[in-house]
Amino acid sequence: MNTDQLKGKWNQAKGKLKQKYGDLTDNDLTYAEGKFDEMLGKIQEKTGKTKEQLKEEIDNF
């Protein structure tokens, strides 16, 4: 999935990630241009998943 595709799905994915991983906050899920890897790192710390796993999970939403 490229960054443009992610932007299109992001609002939907945010809600599902927050439901699945209750420890995630709005700040953790704030997506800013050029900060995608940083955001994935925050999510990765809280979920214990790899970046690849998270990208796949988001893609499947």
N, C-alpha and C positions, 0 to 999 in steps of 0.2 A: 504494500500500500504506500502511495506517495503522500506527501504532506498536503497536497490539495484535496485528495480524497478524504484524508483524516479530518480536515476542517469541515467538510460537509457532513460528517457523521458525529462530530465532536459533542454537540449538545445532547444528542441521544445517548452517546456512550458515557458521558459524565454521570447522568442519572443512574444508569445501570451499574457503573463502577461504584458509586456511592452506596447503592443498595447492596451490592455484593460484598464490598469491603467497607464496613461501617467506620473504620478508623480514618478514612480519607476525608479531607476537608475541602471546602471550596478553594482555599489557597493551594492545596496540593494539586488540584485539577485545573488551575488557571493556565491556559495555553496562550503563550505570547509568541509572536513571530520569532523564529530563531531559537526558541527556548524549549523545543519539543523534547530533546534529549534530557535536559535538566528536569522537566516535568516527569518524564518516564522514570528517571532516577529516583525521584521522590516517591512515586507510586511503587517502584520496585522495592524500596526500603520497607514500605509498610505491608506489602503483599508477599515478599519473598520470591517473586517470579522474575524470570529473565526479561530483558527488553523484548526479545523476540516473542516470548510467550504473551506478553502484554499487547504487542502490536497485533498478534493473531487474534487475541481475545477481542480487542477493539474492532478489528476488521469483521469479526463474526457477529457483531451487534446489529 
